[in-house]
C-alpha cells in the first residue's frame, strides 16, 4: 500500500486539515492517508496544547466516516524528540510492504534542508507538497530567502490542493474569546471540543 503521512499537533484538527488530507487521498496516488498526531513535548509544554489522547480522539472523530483516512499514535511510543527520519525507519520496519510518503506544506519544504537526515528522507520517500497561504510577514521572509532548490528534486511532487487560511491557533483564541467557530471544525470535533470546554 502507498501511505501518505500527514504529521501535526492537530490542536484541534480543523476543516483545513481535513480538506488537505482528503485531497491527498483522492489525488496523490495514495491508498490511505495517516494523520500522525505529534506527541506533547515535555520540554515545551503549552497550556493550550491538549493531552495526546484528547488530540488523537479529536482526529478519530473527525475522520470516522472516511475509510481512506486513518489516525496514528505511532510517535507516542517512540523516544523523544520524535525525528521524522526515526519515525519513518520504525514504520518501514513495522510495515515492510508499505510505501510511505510525507505530506507537507510549502513552508516546510523551504526548511526541509534543516531536518535531521533530510538527505536520506528525500532519497527514499516522496514529498507531497501542498501550497500554503502566507501572512505578510511570512511572504517577506520568503522574498528575502533564496529559491528552494528542493522543489526540483525527483521525489518532490507539488499537489495543487485547495487551501483555506485557517489556523488552529486562531480557533483556540476565538474559543477563548467566546466566538462561535463551529463551521471551522467538523461537527463531531466541534461537539467534543464544546462538551469538554476545551481552550476556554
N, C-alpha and C positions, 0 to 999 in steps of 0.2 A: 504493500500500500504506500501511496505517496501522502505524507502528512505535512501540513503546514503548521508551524509552531508560532503562536501569537502570544508573546510574553507581556505581562502587565501587572500592576498592582490591583487594577480594577477596583478602585476605591471611590465611588462604586462603578461597576460596569454600566455603561450607558448606551443609548441607541447608536452613537457614533462608532463605538467598538463593534457592535453587532452588525452594522452595515459593512464595515471592513471585513470582519470575519466571514460573513456570509458571501460577500462578493468574491473573496479569495477562494472559498469552497466551490463556487459556481464557475469561476472564470480563469483560475490559475492552474488548471490541470492537477487538482488535488482530489484525493479520495475523502479526506477529512481535514478539518482544522481543529487543532487542540489549543484551547485557551489556557496558557500556563500561568497560574497565579503565583506571583513573586512573593516569597515569604517575607515576613516582617524582619527587618534588620535590627537586632537588639542594641546595636551601637548607634542607630539613627532613628530611634523611635519617635513618632509624632503622635500627638494626642488625636489627630484627625484620622489616623490610619487604623481601620478596623482590624480586629484579630484575624489571623489567617483563615480560620474556619468560617467566619462570617463572610469574608470576601469570596471564598470558594462556594458557599451556599448561595450567594447572590448570582454568581456565574451559572451555577446549576439551574437556578430558577429562570434565568434569562434565556437559556438555550434548551430547555427541557423538551420542546416540541420540534427540534431541528436535529435530524439524525446524522447530519454531516458535521455538526459542531460538538466537540467534547471538552469537558473541563479536565485539567490536570493539576494535581498537587505534587508532582514529581519532585519539585525543588524543596518541598517541606522536609523531605527525607535526606537531602544531601547536605554536605558540610557547607558552612557559611564562610566567606561570602559565596554566593551562587554564581560562578562564572558560567557564561553561556557555553563555552567550549567544554567544560566539565559536564554540564547537563547533556549536551549532545553526545559526548562519549558514553555516558551512562545509558542514554536511550538507545544508542546504536548497539550496545552490548545486550540490553534487555530485549530489544525488538530487532534482531539482525535482518529480518526480511523487509523491514520498513525503510523508506527513504524519507529523510527529514529536511524540510526547507524552513528558512526563517522568514517570517513576515515582519516588516519594519517600515517606519515612515522615512521620508527623505532626510529628515533631520538626523536620524540615527545613522543613515548611510554616510552622511558627511563626517561623522566622528568614528566611523567603524574602524579606521586605522589605529585607533587608540584602544580597541578591545583586546583583551588577553587572547593570545593565539589566533588573532584575526586571519593570518595567512592560511592557517590550516582550515579554519571555518569556511572561508570563501572558496577554497580549492575543492572541498568535499561536500558543500551544500549550496543550493541555490538561495539567493537572497531575493525575496519577492517584495518589491518596494512600492509603496503607495504614496501619492502626493500629500503634503501637509500644508494647511493654511497657516501662514506665519503672522505673528504680530509685527508691528512696525520695527520694534527693537530687534527681533529675530531676523527680519529682512535686511536690516542694516549690517548685522554681523555676517550674513551670507554674502552680501555685496563686497564686504572687505576681505572675505576669505578667498583662498584660491579655489579654482574649479575642482570638483571632486573627480579624481581620475578613476575611482572605482566604478563610476556609473557605466563605463565602457567594458567592464570585466565580463567575460563569457558567462559567468554564473550569476550575474545581476540581471534581473528581469523587472522592468518597470511596468506596473499594473495600474491602468487608469481607473482606479476605484473612486466611487463617489465619496466625497469627504465633507463632513459638517464641522463647523467651527464650534465644537463643544468640548469642554474640559471637565474632568472630574472635580478639579479644584473649584471651578465656577459653580458646579452643582452643590458641592459641600457648603460653600459660602452662602449660596442662595437659600439653602435649607436653614442654615444658622440664622439668616435674616428673616425667616418666616415666609419666604417666597414659595410659590407653587411651581414645582419642577416636574410634575407627573409626566409631562409629554417628552421629557428628555430621557426618561427611563422606561423600560418595558413595564407593562402592568404588574407582572409578578415581582419584579425588582422594586418598583415603587411601593407596592403593598408591604413588602418585607421591611424596607427602609422606614416606612411610616409607622408600622406596628412596633418596631424595635426602637423608635425615636433616635435613629442614628443621626449624627452630625449636628444635633441641636445644642 
